[in-house]
Amino acid sequence: MSLTSRMLASGPGWGVSDVICTAGPHDRPFEERHDTASIAAVTAGTFQYRTGGGRAVLAPGGILLGDAGACFECGHEHGTGDRCLAFSFAPALLESIVSGVPGARRAAFGVPHLPPVPALMPLLAAAEAARDGEDAVELEELALRLAAAVAATLADGAQPAAAPSRRDERRISDALCRIEGEAHEPLALADLAHEAGMSRYHFLRTFRQVAGMTPHQLVLRTRLHRAAVRLRTSDYSISTIAFDAGFGDLSTFNRRFRRLMGCSPGAWRAGSGRP
């Protein structure tokens, strides 16, 4: 097993790191301690996260939350490797951010994770593009804004998905891995349920319990997220990026992109549609 962490940007009370883990099913789960408050966006891979506040299956788009001083354990029982964009905050800085968020009452997270939340998607796509572009100034702004957005999401009552049984955790983890690898391809609910050995209704219900959204919603979110990152980091045409992501026509891509990201693909690429 190998765990590498590369600091991308830092300042008084905050830091952003690119964390890559190559652990797999044959590696023992490892226990660590959050020295600072941590908000980690999963950008690749699937893994299990356990802390005093509960446990969760984390996949791309999910948000790992860790209170300063809390112990946690990560494991890869059903897949190999993951990558996270980890934002760390000194308690005093996080407290000052949370104090400015209407409705937020405390800096402690109290929950181990957030599922993919549409309101956070523009920030996460911009952060991944800034990581790839090594834009330290952008990462500082996004770190502070992400902390505030997470606090607002928690204040609005968003709750993480309930922990599934071990058996269902394995089944849904396999489906999450397939979606991550084949989001650009047609993925029928019946096929995913059949591979999981579950009825369509039970699979759909359990998938929502674990991932916080339906398979179709996660496929769309994955496609749009990847398109948003490519728009910021490449010169490919909008139509090429849309088709490569799995959209059959440009009008559908434009409509869904605007709905989720709050602006057109062209405005997003130009930077005028800021998250």
MIRO-270501 format. One record per residue (C-alpha): residue in three letters; z, y, x. Coordinates in steps of 0.25 Angstrom, whole numbers, plus 5000, padded with zeros to 4 digits. Layout:
type/z/y/x
ALA/Z/Y/X
...
This chain:
type/z/y/x
MET/5000/5000/5000
SER/4997/5014/5005
LEU/5002/5027/4999
THR/4996/5040/5004
SER/5000/5054/5000
ARG/4992/5066/5005
MET/4997/5080/5003
LEU/4986/5089/4997
ALA/4994/5102/4995
SER/5008/5107/4995
GLY/5017/5119/4994
PRO/5031/5123/4991
GLY/5037/5113/4981
TRP/5024/5105/4978
GLY/5014/5096/4984
VAL/5001/5088/4980
SER/4998/5075/4986
ASP/4987/5065/4985
VAL/4994/5051/4984
ILE/4986/5038/4986
CYS/4992/5024/4984
THR/4985/5011/4987
ALA/4996/5002/4982
GLY/4992/4990/4973
PRO/4998/4979/4965
HIS/5003/4971/4977
ASP/5011/4983/4983
ARG/5025/4985/4978
PRO/5028/4997/4970
PHE/5034/5008/4979
GLU/5046/5017/4975
GLU/5046/5032/4979
ARG/5054/5045/4976
HIS/5048/5058/4971
ASP/5053/5068/4980
THR/5047/5079/4972
ALA/5042/5080/4958
SER/5029/5073/4957
ILE/5017/5074/4948
ALA/5006/5064/4952
ALA/4992/5063/4946
VAL/4986/5050/4947
THR/4972/5051/4951
ALA/4969/5036/4954
GLY/4975/5022/4952
THR/4985/5017/4943
PHE/5000/5014/4946
GLN/5013/5012/4940
TYR/5024/5023/4942
ARG/5039/5020/4939
THR/5050/5030/4940
GLY/5063/5033/4933
GLY/5056/5040/4922
GLY/5048/5027/4918
ARG/5035/5020/4923
ALA/5020/5022/4921
VAL/5006/5018/4924
LEU/4999/5029/4931
ALA/4984/5031/4931
PRO/4974/5042/4935
GLY/4978/5054/4926
GLY/4992/5050/4925
ILE/5003/5059/4931
LEU/5015/5053/4939
LEU/5028/5061/4937
GLY/5040/5060/4947
ASP/5052/5068/4947
ALA/5058/5073/4960
GLY/5067/5062/4966
ALA/5063/5051/4956
CYS/5060/5038/4962
PHE/5047/5031/4957
GLU/5039/5018/4960
CYS/5024/5016/4960
GLY/5017/5003/4959
HIS/5002/4998/4958
GLU/5004/4985/4950
HIS/4991/4986/4943
GLY/4981/4993/4953
THR/4979/4998/4967
GLY/4981/5012/4971
ASP/4982/5026/4965
ARG/4981/5041/4969
CYS/4989/5052/4964
LEU/4989/5067/4966
ALA/5004/5070/4968
PHE/5010/5083/4965
SER/5024/5085/4970
PHE/5034/5096/4966
ALA/5047/5101/4971
PRO/5057/5101/4959
ALA/5059/5116/4960
LEU/5044/5119/4959
LEU/5042/5109/4948
GLU/5054/5115/4940
SER/5048/5129/4942
ILE/5034/5124/4936
VAL/5041/5117/4924
SER/5049/5129/4921
GLY/5036/5136/4918
VAL/5031/5126/4908
PRO/5034/5128/4894
GLY/5042/5117/4888
ALA/5045/5110/4901
ARG/5060/5108/4903
ARG/5062/5101/4916
ALA/5054/5098/4929
ALA/5058/5083/4929
PHE/5047/5074/4923
GLY/5055/5063/4916
VAL/5043/5054/4915
PRO/5035/5046/4925
HIS/5021/5051/4922
LEU/5011/5057/4912
PRO/4999/5050/4907
PRO/4985/5057/4909
VAL/4987/5070/4901
PRO/4975/5078/4897
ALA/4981/5091/4900
LEU/4984/5088/4914
MET/4970/5082/4917
PRO/4963/5096/4922
LEU/4975/5098/4932
LEU/4974/5083/4937
ALA/4959/5084/4939
ALA/4960/5098/4946
ALA/4971/5092/4955
GLU/4962/5080/4959
ALA/4951/5089/4962
ALA/4960/5098/4970
ARG/4965/5085/4977
ASP/4951/5081/4981
GLY/4947/5095/4985
GLU/4960/5097/4993
ASP/4963/5110/4986
ALA/4977/5113/4989
VAL/4978/5126/4982
GLU/4973/5120/4969
LEU/4983/5108/4970
GLU/4994/5118/4971
GLU/4990/5125/4958
LEU/4988/5111/4951
ALA/5001/5106/4956
LEU/5009/5117/4949
ARG/5000/5116/4937
LEU/5001/5101/4936
ALA/5016/5101/4936
ALA/5017/5112/4925
ALA/5007/5104/4917
VAL/5015/5091/4918
ALA/5027/5098/4914
ALA/5020/5104/4902
THR/5015/5090/4898
LEU/5029/5084/4899
ALA/5034/5096/4891
ASP/5024/5093/4880
GLY/5030/5079/4878
ALA/5019/5071/4885
GLN/5025/5057/4888
PRO/5020/5047/4898
ALA/5015/5034/4892
ALA/5026/5023/4890
ALA/5026/5012/4901
PRO/5019/4999/4897
SER/5023/4985/4899
ARG/5019/4979/4913
ARG/5008/4971/4907
ASP/5002/4983/4899
GLU/5004/4991/4912
ARG/4995/4982/4920
ARG/4984/4981/4909
ILE/4983/4996/4907
SER/4984/4999/4922
ASP/4971/4990/4923
ALA/4964/4998/4912
LEU/4968/5011/4919
CYS/4962/5006/4932
ARG/4949/5002/4925
ILE/4948/5016/4919
GLU/4951/5023/4932
GLY/4940/5015/4939
GLU/4930/5015/4927
ALA/4932/5028/4919
HIS/4918/5032/4921
GLU/4913/5019/4914
PRO/4914/5015/4899
LEU/4928/5009/4896
ALA/4930/5002/4883
LEU/4944/5001/4877
ALA/4940/4987/4873
ASP/4937/4983/4887
LEU/4949/4989/4893
ALA/4958/4982/4883
HIS/4951/4969/4885
GLU/4953/4970/4900
ALA/4968/4973/4898
GLY/4970/4961/4889
MET/4974/4970/4877
SER/4969/4973/4863
ARG/4962/4987/4862
TYR/4974/4993/4854
HIS/4985/4988/4863
PHE/4977/4992/4876
LEU/4974/5006/4870
ARG/4989/5008/4866
THR/4994/5003/4879
PHE/4984/5011/4887
ARG/4989/5024/4880
GLN/5003/5020/4883
VAL/5001/5018/4898
ALA/4990/5029/4901
GLY/4994/5039/4890
MET/4979/5039/4885
THR/4969/5030/4879
PRO/4959/5023/4889
HIS/4948/5032/4884
GLN/4956/5044/4886
LEU/4959/5040/4900
VAL/4944/5037/4903
LEU/4940/5050/4898
ARG/4952/5057/4906
THR/4948/5049/4919
ARG/4933/5053/4918
LEU/4936/5068/4915
HIS/4946/5069/4926
ARG/4936/5063/4936
ALA/4926/5072/4931
ALA/4935/5084/4933
VAL/4938/5081/4947
ARG/4924/5078/4951
LEU/4920/5092/4945
ARG/4929/5099/4954
THR/4926/5090/4966
SER/4911/5087/4966
ASP/4898/5094/4964
TYR/4892/5084/4954
SER/4887/5089/4941
ILE/4895/5089/4929
SER/4886/5079/4922
THR/4887/5069/4934
ILE/4902/5070/4934
ALA/4902/5067/4919
PHE/4893/5055/4920
ASP/4900/5049/4932
ALA/4914/5051/4925
GLY/4909/5042/4913
PHE/4904/5052/4903
GLY/4891/5049/4896
ASP/4887/5063/4893
LEU/4890/5077/4898
SER/4894/5083/4885
THR/4905/5073/4883
PHE/4910/5075/4897
ASN/4910/5090/4895
ARG/4917/5090/4882
ARG/4928/5080/4886
PHE/4930/5088/4900
ARG/4932/5101/4893
ARG/4942/5095/4883
LEU/4950/5089/4893
MET/4949/5098/4905
GLY/4948/5111/4897
CYS/4935/5116/4902
SER/4921/5112/4905
PRO/4917/5103/4917
GLY/4910/5115/4923
ALA/4922/5124/4922
TRP/4931/5114/4928
ARG/4921/5112/4940
ALA/4921/5127/4942
GLY/4936/5128/4941
SER/4936/5138/4930
GLY/4942/5127/4921
ARG/4955/5126/4928
PRO/4965/5115/4924
